Amino acid sequence: MFYKFVTALLLCLCFASSTFAQESSTPPFAPETIGLFDPTSAQFFLRFTNTDGMADITIAFGDPTQGWTPVVGDWDGDGISTPGLYNPNDAVFYLSNRSESAEADIYVAYGAPNSGWIPVVGDWDGDGTDTIGLFDPTTADWYLKNSNTDGEADIVFTLGAANTLPVVGDWDGDGETTIGVYDPATSIWSLRNSNTSGRTINLLYGDPAELWIPVVGDWDGDGVTTLGLYDPELAVFHLINTLRSDVADLSIPFGPANGGWIPLAGRWSGSA
């Protein structure tokens, strides 16, 4: 009787282990997919898949005469990325929780007007909600907030060099967004797994002669953010699914050639 019990227990454990292995091998997230923002019309054009084709969602948000900077994030923790805008003239973020049509639900005054600082967005504390931040390209100082409210930065540090561009993502899959910089003069990406100063993971991806624009996302839904570049001349996204120095896994035409549109990535409503 004892041996029958042990045998049955082992079978149960083997089944549970096999089931866990199958479940844990399933990507935990929907992939992030591409999008574009047209500053001349203040419209977001979003794709549900990382394939060529027309936009699945078009969202008008903001005033095209103002020169505001687009941002996207999951502001309410529902798993869906929605639009936002940053007005550099008065240092105000306008964030929308709406997927089909945009209207600001959150207004955050943050930073110094006309400072030239670049807005960034991420889940800095891993609570499931994206919040705002700023990067000073002249000093490579970062100013990150853990809430979408007015006030002082919660996290301040220096990483990068003058004239590098900020990139943010979950490079190690731990659920927290951390920082990095892309140097357009060398096509070197310098990534860090904590929001602090220190040594970085350095990757070469791209060609500095091309003047491509960095864009990052979890393209395959494995929970890890990887690299991408957008060619504005030909309107093509070049995406890689692992953090490596290599050629693109995906090259996706999207948008008008030489349109001046800005590349985006997110988990849009309907892309899951």
C-alpha positions in Angstrom: 0.0 0.0 0.0 2.8 2.3 0.9 4.5 1.8 -2.5 1.2 2.5 -4.3 1.0 5.7 -2.4 4.6 6.8 -3.2 4.1 5.8 -6.9 0.9 7.9 -7.1 2.6 10.8 -5.4 5.5 10.7 -7.8 3.2 10.6 -10.7 1.4 13.6 -9.4 4.6 15.5 -8.9 5.9 14.6 -12.4 2.6 15.8 -13.9 2.7 19.1 -11.9 6.3 19.6 -12.8 5.5 19.0 -16.5 2.5 21.3 -16.4 4.5 24.1 -14.7 7.3 23.8 -17.3 4.7 24.1 -20.1 3.1 27.1 -18.4 6.4 28.8 -17.6 7.6 28.4 -21.2 4.6 30.5 -22.4 5.4 34.1 -22.9 3.9 36.1 -20.0 3.0 39.1 -22.0 1.5 40.2 -25.3 4.2 41.5 -27.6 4.7 45.2 -27.8 4.0 46.4 -31.3 4.9 49.4 -33.4 3.4 52.8 -33.8 4.0 56.3 -35.2 3.1 59.8 -34.2 2.6 62.4 -36.9 3.5 65.8 -35.3 1.9 67.8 -38.2 -1.5 66.3 -37.5 -1.0 65.3 -33.8 -2.2 61.8 -34.6 -1.0 58.4 -33.3 -1.0 55.5 -35.8 -0.8 52.1 -34.0 -0.4 48.6 -35.3 -1.6 45.5 -33.4 1.1 43.3 -34.9 4.7 43.8 -35.9 3.9 43.4 -39.6 3.5 45.9 -42.5 0.0 47.3 -43.2 -2.3 50.1 -42.3 -2.7 51.4 -38.8 -5.2 49.4 -36.7 -5.9 52.4 -34.5 -5.6 56.1 -35.3 -5.9 58.5 -32.3 -5.9 62.3 -32.6 -4.5 63.9 -29.5 -3.2 67.4 -28.9 -2.6 70.5 -31.0 -0.3 70.0 -34.1 0.8 73.7 -33.9 2.4 73.3 -30.4 5.3 71.0 -31.2 4.6 68.6 -28.3 6.5 65.4 -27.8 4.6 62.0 -27.8 4.9 59.5 -25.0 3.0 56.3 -24.4 2.5 54.3 -21.2 0.1 52.2 -19.1 -0.9 55.0 -16.8 -3.7 53.1 -14.9 -2.2 49.6 -14.7 -4.7 47.9 -17.0 -2.1 46.4 -19.2 -2.8 48.7 -22.2 -0.5 51.5 -23.5 -2.3 54.7 -24.2 -1.1 58.1 -25.5 0.5 61.0 -23.8 2.1 64.3 -24.8 4.8 66.5 -23.2 4.8 70.2 -23.7 8.4 71.4 -23.5 7.3 75.0 -23.4 5.5 74.8 -20.1 6.9 71.4 -18.9 3.5 69.7 -18.6 2.6 66.1 -19.3 -0.9 65.4 -20.7 -1.7 61.7 -20.3 -4.8 59.8 -21.6 -6.2 56.5 -20.4 -8.3 56.1 -23.6 -7.4 53.7 -26.4 -9.8 54.7 -29.1 -9.9 58.5 -28.7 -7.7 60.7 -26.7 -8.4 63.3 -24.1 -6.1 64.0 -21.2 -7.1 62.4 -17.9 -3.9 63.3 -16.1 -2.0 66.6 -16.1 1.4 66.7 -14.5 3.6 69.8 -14.3 7.2 68.5 -14.1 10.6 69.9 -15.1 11.7 73.3 -16.3 10.0 75.0 -19.2 12.1 75.2 -22.4 14.9 73.2 -20.8 15.5 70.9 -23.7 15.0 67.9 -21.5 13.6 64.7 -23.1 10.6 62.9 -21.6 10.8 59.2 -20.7 8.2 56.8 -19.4 8.6 53.5 -17.4 7.5 51.4 -14.5 10.4 52.4 -12.4 9.3 50.6 -9.2 7.6 47.5 -10.8 4.1 48.2 -9.5 2.5 47.7 -12.9 1.9 51.4 -13.7 4.1 53.6 -15.9 5.1 57.0 -14.6 7.0 59.9 -16.0 10.6 61.0 -16.1 13.0 63.4 -17.8 16.5 63.2 -19.2 18.8 66.1 -19.6 20.9 65.5 -22.8 23.5 68.1 -21.9 24.4 66.6 -18.5 23.0 63.0 -18.9 21.1 63.5 -15.6 17.9 61.5 -15.1 14.9 62.6 -13.1 12.4 59.9 -12.5 9.0 59.9 -10.6 7.2 56.9 -9.2 3.8 58.6 -9.5 2.1 60.8 -12.1 1.9 63.8 -9.9 3.5 67.2 -9.5 6.6 67.4 -7.3 10.2 66.6 -7.0 11.9 63.6 -8.6 12.0 60.3 -6.6 15.1 59.1 -8.4 18.0 61.2 -9.6 21.3 60.0 -11.0 23.7 60.4 -14.0 24.2 57.9 -16.8 25.4 58.5 -20.3 27.2 61.3 -22.1 26.3 64.6 -23.7 24.2 64.2 -26.9 23.2 60.6 -26.2 19.6 59.7 -26.5 17.6 58.1 -23.6 16.1 54.6 -24.0 14.2 52.7 -21.2 13.1 49.1 -20.9 13.0 46.0 -18.8 16.4 44.6 -20.1 16.5 41.7 -17.6 12.8 40.7 -17.4 12.4 41.5 -13.7 9.3 43.7 -14.1 11.0 47.0 -13.5 11.9 49.5 -16.2 15.5 50.7 -16.2 17.5 53.1 -18.2 20.0 53.2 -21.0 21.4 55.5 -23.7 21.9 55.3 -27.5 24.8 57.2 -29.0 23.8 58.1 -32.6 27.4 59.0 -33.4 28.6 55.4 -32.8 25.4 53.3 -32.7 26.4 52.0 -29.3 23.6 51.2 -26.8 24.6 51.4 -23.1 22.0 49.7 -20.9 21.8 49.4 -17.1 19.6 47.0 -15.0 19.1 49.4 -12.2 18.2 53.1 -12.0 21.5 54.2 -10.7 24.8 55.3 -12.1 27.4 52.6 -12.8 28.7 50.1 -15.4 26.5 49.3 -18.4 25.9 46.5 -20.9 27.2 47.9 -24.2 25.9 46.7 -27.6 26.6 47.8 -31.1 23.5 47.9 -33.2 22.9 50.1 -36.3 25.0 52.3 -38.5 25.8 55.8 -37.4 25.8 56.9 -41.1 22.1 56.1 -41.4 20.7 58.6 -38.8 18.1 56.0 -37.7 16.0 56.6 -34.6 16.1 54.3 -31.6 12.9 52.5 -30.5 12.7 49.7 -28.0 10.1 47.1 -27.0 9.3 43.5 -26.0 8.7 42.5 -29.6 8.2 38.7 -28.9 6.3 38.9 -25.5 9.0 37.1 -23.5 9.1 39.9 -20.8 12.4 41.3 -21.9 12.8 44.6 -23.8 15.1 44.5 -26.8 16.3 47.0 -29.4 15.0 48.5 -32.6 15.7 51.3 -35.0 13.5 53.3 -37.3 14.7 54.4 -40.7 12.8 57.7 -41.3 14.0 58.0 -44.9 12.4 54.7 -46.0 9.9 54.4 -43.1 11.1 50.9 -42.0 11.4 49.5 -38.4 14.3 47.2 -37.8 13.8 45.1 -34.7 15.8 42.4 -32.9 14.3 39.9 -30.4 17.4 39.4 -28.2 19.9 41.8 -26.6 22.8 41.3 -29.0 24.9 43.1 -31.6 23.5 41.6 -34.8 21.2 42.1 -37.8 17.5 42.7 -37.4 15.0 39.8 -36.9 12.2 41.9 -38.3 12.2 44.7 -40.9 8.7 46.3 -41.1 7.7 49.1 -43.5 5.2 51.4 -41.8 4.4 55.0 -42.4 5.3 57.5 -45.1 8.9 57.8 -46.3 10.6 61.1 -45.1 7.4 61.9 -43.2 9.1 63.2 -40.1 6.9 60.8 -38.0 8.1 59.6 -34.6 8.4 55.9 -33.8 6.6 54.3 -30.8 6.1 51.0 -29.2 3.4 49.7 -26.8 0.8 47.1 -25.9 -2.2 48.7 -27.6 -5.8 47.7 -27.0 -6.5 44.8 -29.4 -2.8 43.8 -29.8 -3.0 41.2 -27.0 
